[in-house]
């Protein structure tokens, strides 16, 4: 039943859009072309930002800097009861979702999905956002006066998501 509804949803949506456009006497195809054209401009505008982010993130992953940072901060993390293995995820998550998924996958293969560490990682992935990436895309090419406030609050939200994930799984395990 649910599969049928899901399979029928896209054709029904297209039919609904065409029906409304005929009803309101609009040229849907021209509107579609205009939207596609403006989308290409947006993609070209954000492309340099994406390339810069991907290069920097891959440099961090491949160079071993994330592991070095984790080892440096290990005593502090241990003091607060935070596994040092999640530090690369905590660093990468606000920047890139795909890199964080790659690191999370590696850690889950190494430690297991049903371990406390695997559960912490899964919860972090679900309770945090690619904050810097998202804000950079939304503010690209625009002048916003208080972007730093949005960034600060969003990063604090990510930090809170990480801390709560670690502490709750520490209690529940």
Residue frames as qw, qx, qy, qz and C-alpha x, y, z in Angstrom:
[[0.000, 0.885, 0.466, 0.000, 0.00, 0.00, 0.00],
 [0.270, -0.844, 0.096, 0.453, 2.68, 2.50, 1.03],
 [0.456, -0.185, 0.594, 0.637, 4.86, 1.52, -1.95],
 [0.282, 0.603, 0.650, 0.366, 1.96, 2.22, -4.29],
 [0.092, -0.955, -0.243, 0.143, 1.42, 5.65, -2.76],
 [0.397, -0.649, 0.335, 0.555, 5.11, 6.49, -2.97],
 [0.436, 0.081, 0.682, 0.582, 5.30, 5.31, -6.59],
 [0.171, 0.724, 0.600, 0.296, 2.22, 7.31, -7.52],
 [0.254, -0.796, -0.232, 0.498, 3.24, 10.51, -5.70],
 [0.260, -0.363, 0.371, 0.814, 5.54, 11.96, -8.39],
 [0.075, 0.314, 0.713, 0.622, 3.13, 11.41, -11.31],
 [0.163, -0.776, -0.607, 0.045, 0.30, 12.79, -9.18],
 [0.292, -0.673, -0.050, 0.677, 2.39, 15.85, -8.33],
 [0.186, -0.101, 0.540, 0.815, 3.18, 16.46, -12.00],
 [0.039, -0.539, -0.756, -0.369, -0.49, 16.03, -12.89],
 [0.241, -0.789, -0.452, 0.340, -1.48, 18.44, -10.13],
 [0.260, -0.505, 0.167, 0.806, 1.00, 21.09, -11.34],
 [0.085, 0.120, 0.670, 0.728, -0.17, 20.76, -14.94],
 [0.121, -0.661, -0.733, -0.105, -3.83, 20.89, -13.82],
 [0.238, -0.768, -0.266, 0.531, -3.27, 24.08, -11.79],
 [0.221, -0.331, 0.363, 0.842, -1.31, 25.70, -14.62],
 [0.015, 0.354, 0.738, 0.574, -4.14, 24.99, -17.10],
 [0.203, -0.745, -0.622, 0.130, -6.69, 26.25, -14.61],
 [0.228, -0.787, -0.078, 0.567, -4.75, 29.51, -14.08],
 [0.628, 0.759, 0.136, 0.108, -3.83, 29.71, -17.81],
 [0.265, -0.823, 0.447, 0.229, -0.08, 29.77, -17.22],
 [0.745, 0.533, -0.400, -0.027, 2.63, 28.51, -19.53],
 [0.833, -0.509, 0.216, 0.015, 4.17, 25.83, -17.33],
 [0.877, 0.207, 0.092, 0.423, 6.91, 24.85, -19.76],
 [0.300, 0.745, -0.109, 0.585, 8.23, 28.43, -20.01],
 [0.514, -0.766, 0.217, -0.319, 8.14, 28.72, -16.22],
 [0.949, -0.214, 0.160, 0.170, 10.06, 25.45, -16.00],
 [0.713, 0.450, 0.008, 0.538, 12.71, 26.67, -18.46],
 [0.029, -0.838, 0.156, -0.522, 13.05, 29.94, -16.57],
 [0.734, -0.620, 0.227, -0.158, 13.53, 28.07, -13.29],
 [0.937, 0.028, 0.126, 0.325, 16.07, 25.71, -14.85],
 [0.480, 0.674, -0.057, 0.558, 17.97, 28.66, -16.29],
 [0.267, -0.819, 0.250, -0.442, 18.15, 30.46, -12.95],
 [0.905, -0.390, 0.167, 0.004, 19.21, 27.19, -11.26],
 [0.829, 0.307, -0.014, 0.467, 22.21, 26.90, -13.56],
 [0.144, 0.774, -0.181, 0.589, 23.25, 30.42, -12.58],
 [0.638, -0.678, 0.222, -0.291, 22.98, 29.51, -8.88],
 [0.969, -0.098, 0.099, 0.206, 25.06, 26.36, -9.39],
 [0.629, 0.517, -0.076, 0.576, 27.76, 28.34, -11.20],
 [0.158, -0.818, 0.177, -0.524, 27.73, 30.93, -8.41],
 [0.720, -0.586, 0.301, -0.218, 28.23, 28.41, -5.58],
 [0.944, 0.248, -0.171, 0.136, 30.58, 26.07, -7.47],
 [0.388, 0.597, -0.479, 0.513, 33.85, 27.78, -6.34],
 [0.477, -0.534, 0.428, -0.552, 32.72, 27.61, -2.71],
 [0.969, -0.083, 0.105, -0.205, 31.96, 23.90, -3.02],
 [0.797, 0.430, -0.315, 0.283, 35.30, 23.14, -4.67],
 [0.069, 0.641, -0.502, 0.576, 37.16, 25.00, -1.92],
 [0.696, -0.400, 0.361, -0.474, 35.29, 23.12, 0.80],
 [0.993, 0.097, -0.019, -0.070, 35.81, 19.72, -0.82],
 [0.622, 0.536, -0.411, 0.395, 39.55, 20.30, -1.34],
 [0.152, -0.601, 0.512, -0.594, 40.08, 21.51, 2.24],
 [0.827, -0.273, 0.275, -0.407, 38.08, 18.64, 3.73],
 [0.961, 0.226, -0.140, 0.074, 39.84, 15.98, 1.69],
 [0.363, 0.620, -0.495, 0.488, 43.18, 17.52, 2.69],
 [0.455, -0.517, 0.474, -0.549, 42.20, 17.21, 6.35],
 [0.951, -0.075, 0.157, -0.256, 41.11, 13.60, 5.94],
 [0.890, 0.373, -0.189, 0.180, 44.00, 12.33, 3.83],
 [0.274, 0.705, -0.450, 0.475, 46.82, 14.21, 5.58],
 [0.651, -0.226, -0.650, 0.320, 46.12, 12.70, 9.00],
 [0.013, 0.367, -0.255, 0.894, 45.65, 16.11, 10.61],
 [0.668, -0.437, -0.163, -0.580, 42.33, 15.01, 12.11],
 [0.883, -0.205, -0.394, 0.153, 44.00, 12.07, 13.85],
 [0.468, 0.201, -0.355, 0.784, 46.77, 14.33, 15.13],
 [0.285, -0.440, 0.073, -0.848, 44.22, 16.81, 16.51],
 [0.826, -0.374, -0.286, -0.310, 42.33, 13.94, 18.16],
 [0.794, -0.071, -0.423, 0.432, 45.53, 12.72, 19.83],
 [0.205, 0.326, -0.269, 0.883, 46.42, 16.23, 21.05],
 [0.449, -0.362, 0.079, -0.813, 42.99, 16.79, 22.59],
 [0.670, -0.138, -0.724, -0.085, 42.63, 13.23, 23.87],
 [0.311, -0.113, -0.694, 0.639, 43.40, 14.04, 27.55],
 [0.258, 0.040, 0.174, -0.950, 40.83, 16.86, 27.62],
 [0.641, -0.051, -0.463, -0.610, 38.20, 14.72, 25.88],
 [0.574, -0.102, -0.796, 0.162, 38.87, 11.80, 28.22],
 [0.074, -0.040, -0.546, 0.833, 38.48, 14.11, 31.23],
 [0.466, 0.108, 0.086, -0.874, 34.99, 15.08, 30.01],
 [0.588, 0.119, 0.775, -0.199, 34.07, 11.48, 29.12],
 [0.633, 0.660, -0.046, -0.403, 34.06, 12.11, 25.35],
 [0.863, 0.017, 0.405, 0.301, 35.58, 9.39, 23.14],
 [0.155, -0.611, 0.373, 0.681, 38.46, 10.84, 21.12],
 [0.360, 0.157, 0.809, 0.438, 37.27, 8.85, 18.09],
 [0.220, 0.782, 0.583, 0.010, 34.34, 11.23, 17.59],
 [0.199, -0.690, 0.055, 0.694, 36.53, 14.34, 17.32],
 [0.173, -0.070, 0.627, 0.756, 37.00, 14.03, 13.54],
 [0.008, -0.591, -0.760, -0.270, 33.22, 13.81, 13.20],
 [0.193, -0.815, -0.365, 0.406, 32.74, 16.81, 15.49],
 [0.220, -0.506, 0.287, 0.783, 35.22, 18.81, 13.38],
 [0.099, 0.026, 0.729, 0.676, 33.95, 17.73, 9.96],
 [0.104, 0.567, 0.815, -0.059, 30.19, 17.66, 10.58],
 [0.103, 0.795, 0.245, -0.545, 29.65, 21.44, 10.45],
 [0.003, -0.562, 0.490, 0.666, 31.63, 21.59, 7.21],
 [0.438, 0.272, -0.682, -0.520, 30.69, 18.58, 5.11],
 [0.836, -0.086, 0.281, -0.463, 28.06, 15.87, 5.37],
 [0.900, 0.344, -0.257, -0.070, 29.67, 13.52, 2.85],
 [0.370, 0.522, -0.658, 0.399, 33.08, 13.59, 4.54],
 [0.436, -0.349, 0.574, -0.599, 31.46, 13.02, 7.90],
 [0.931, 0.080, 0.064, -0.351, 29.56, 10.04, 6.51],
 [0.735, 0.454, -0.483, 0.140, 32.84, 8.62, 5.19],
 [0.069, 0.463, -0.694, 0.547, 34.55, 9.01, 8.58],
 [0.669, -0.192, 0.395, -0.599, 31.49, 7.66, 10.41],
 [0.932, 0.219, -0.183, -0.221, 31.40, 4.64, 8.11],
 [0.530, 0.467, -0.632, 0.319, 35.08, 3.92, 8.74],
 [0.199, -0.378, 0.643, -0.636, 34.59, 4.19, 12.51],
 [0.814, -0.055, 0.226, -0.533, 31.50, 1.97, 12.47],
 [0.862, 0.311, -0.399, -0.035, 33.36, -0.67, 10.46],
 [0.349, 0.443, -0.671, 0.482, 36.18, -0.52, 12.98],
 [0.153, -0.185, 0.674, -0.699, 34.14, -0.40, 16.21],
 [0.026, -0.356, -0.934, -0.028, 30.73, -1.76, 15.19],
 [0.209, -0.463, -0.365, -0.781, 27.34, -0.21, 14.64],
 [0.641, -0.596, -0.420, -0.240, 25.75, -1.46, 17.88],
 [0.582, -0.140, -0.425, 0.679, 28.58, -0.36, 20.14],
 [0.182, -0.804, -0.331, 0.459, 28.25, 2.72, 22.31],
 [0.217, -0.432, 0.333, 0.810, 30.61, 4.56, 19.95],
 [0.092, 0.237, 0.766, 0.590, 28.53, 3.54, 16.93],
 [0.113, -0.742, -0.660, 0.014, 25.34, 4.72, 18.61],
 [0.233, -0.708, -0.085, 0.662, 26.96, 8.02, 19.60],
 [0.186, -0.183, 0.537, 0.802, 28.13, 8.56, 16.03],
 [0.016, 0.470, 0.790, 0.393, 24.67, 7.76, 14.64],
 [0.170, -0.810, -0.500, 0.254, 23.02, 10.17, 17.06],
 [0.240, -0.564, 0.150, 0.776, 25.52, 12.91, 16.24],
 [0.149, 0.070, 0.677, 0.717, 24.85, 12.44, 12.54],
 [0.094, -0.614, -0.731, -0.281, 21.13, 12.84, 13.15],
 [0.297, -0.828, -0.397, 0.261, 21.28, 15.71, 15.63],
 [0.284, -0.599, 0.182, 0.726, 23.80, 18.03, 13.97],
 [0.569, 0.784, 0.229, -0.092, 23.97, 19.91, 10.68],
 [0.663, 0.184, 0.194, 0.699, 26.50, 20.85, 8.04],
 [0.131, -0.860, -0.310, 0.385, 26.34, 24.35, 9.49],
 [0.211, -0.595, 0.315, 0.709, 29.25, 26.14, 7.82],
 [0.226, 0.111, 0.784, 0.568, 28.46, 24.56, 4.46],
 [0.066, 0.702, 0.704, 0.080, 24.78, 25.53, 4.67],
 [0.121, -0.860, -0.164, 0.467, 25.42, 29.09, 5.82],
 [0.254, -0.418, 0.480, 0.728, 28.07, 29.61, 3.14],
 [0.187, 0.314, 0.790, 0.492, 25.63, 28.48, 0.46],
 [0.018, -0.806, -0.591, 0.043, 22.77, 30.63, 1.69],
 [0.170, -0.882, -0.037, 0.437, 24.88, 33.76, 2.12],
 [0.563, -0.040, 0.484, 0.668, 27.01, 33.36, -1.02],
 [0.211, 0.377, 0.459, 0.776, 26.89, 36.50, -3.12],
 [0.291, -0.812, -0.377, -0.338, 24.78, 38.39, -0.58],
 [0.207, 0.379, -0.461, 0.775, 25.72, 40.85, 2.11],
 [0.629, -0.625, -0.441, -0.138, 24.39, 39.95, 5.53],
 [0.053, -0.780, 0.343, -0.521, 25.43, 41.99, 8.52],
 [0.548, -0.505, 0.529, -0.406, 25.07, 39.41, 11.27],
 [0.835, 0.222, -0.484, -0.141, 26.17, 36.16, 9.65],
 [0.293, 0.354, -0.763, 0.455, 28.61, 35.57, 12.50],
 [0.479, -0.184, 0.498, -0.699, 25.74, 35.53, 15.00],
 [0.893, 0.145, -0.104, -0.413, 23.90, 32.89, 12.99],
 [0.669, 0.382, -0.620, 0.149, 27.12, 30.88, 12.67],
 [0.014, -0.366, 0.711, -0.601, 27.87, 31.12, 16.39],
 [0.669, -0.082, 0.375, -0.637, 24.38, 30.03, 17.47],
 [0.891, 0.259, -0.249, -0.278, 24.29, 27.22, 14.88],
 [0.525, 0.399, -0.697, 0.282, 27.72, 25.90, 15.94],
 [0.262, -0.282, 0.657, -0.648, 26.63, 26.02, 19.58],
 [0.839, 0.061, 0.110, -0.530, 23.60, 23.97, 18.57],
 [0.793, 0.348, -0.500, -0.012, 25.91, 21.44, 16.91],
 [0.182, 0.401, -0.741, 0.508, 28.11, 21.32, 20.01],
 [0.563, -0.162, 0.460, -0.667, 25.05, 20.78, 22.17],
 [0.900, 0.190, -0.167, -0.356, 23.92, 17.95, 19.86],
 [0.614, 0.388, -0.653, 0.215, 27.33, 16.28, 20.21],
 [0.069, -0.333, 0.696, -0.632, 27.49, 16.65, 23.99],
 [0.721, -0.055, 0.287, -0.628, 23.93, 15.40, 24.51],
 [0.859, 0.268, -0.386, -0.201, 24.59, 12.44, 22.19],
 [0.436, 0.359, -0.735, 0.375, 27.68, 11.42, 24.17],
 [0.226, -0.239, 0.624, -0.709, 26.10, 11.92, 27.58],
 [0.795, 0.011, 0.096, -0.599, 22.77, 10.20, 26.79],
 [0.860, 0.230, -0.450, -0.076, 24.47, 7.14, 25.33],
 [0.226, 0.374, -0.735, 0.518, 26.79, 7.13, 28.33],
 [0.492, -0.146, 0.494, -0.702, 23.70, 6.89, 30.53],
 [0.855, 0.168, -0.007, -0.491, 21.80, 4.42, 28.33],
 [0.673, 0.403, -0.620, -0.001, 24.70, 2.02, 27.72]]
